[in-house]
């Protein structure tokens, strides 16, 4: 993997870059749609390409449990298995082990956990997490880390950071292939000194990119923003910077301002299935009765397939009727909004006007705050 910075905004830390992988180029800042089990829910790879997606995220935990990483490897790897020939990033599975497993026991070797699918017991270690990702054949792999909950004591967070560093060192030792990059994950909860300790030790090991993990796990929004603002500019400037699992539109804008290059979140796809749609004029809850006879487009300022072809009344009818087409059309729109937002931010950075663009975004989005979904993971 190669990374270069194409442009930096003179008014803040925002930057535009380009990542080169074995499966193509990725312009940053970039949002990665989440393809949990080898698909971005309700959409085909062709549709994702038409929307402008350049890289997607696959989930190590879910693909390991079903259909199994060894089966995917026998069938030619995840790209061939799912019919996606552009780059793929796979997470380490650590977050899901801690958030989804019915039972988990953390030890120095790794985490013993019970599958949320069938109750079977497994051991996930840094070596097995990397082995799974190598079988999947992703372009970018993530180190196995411990994602601490919120709130957490300083002492436990410090212990967790040390464990994450040790696991990261083992992850790098296990990742010896030439065609897969490896990112380290900076942990430390909301404690800046622990975040810095973790970053310094990961930088000593040396990785192709650096991620900020352990945020958007229940901490107040302002604390999350403060951590990102403080930590992002301190990540190595010559490597991609990735903010994991954080994803309201406002979060993306503030992350780019702080110098983040890569984002992922289930918000656009999950909210689409729940009937909450992003728009240039704020959130639209399509099930509301006010839209029952509304002949207008979902978002008059949007040029996506959904907005060009269908009325709010029809989209409400599909959602209320639980028609499968509802999930597809809503997802097309939400991902179009997210990917378009990233493209507009990149253009603003390249033209040296990001802060001016951000001010306009904030003025137009004051009422567009959309709460994180509360349903089950993915």
Order of alpha helices (4+ residues) and beta strands (2+ residues): beta-beta-beta-beta-alpha-beta-alpha-alpha-alpha-beta-alpha-beta-beta-beta-alpha-beta-alpha-beta-alpha-beta-alpha-beta-alpha-beta-alpha-beta-beta-alpha-alpha-alpha-alpha
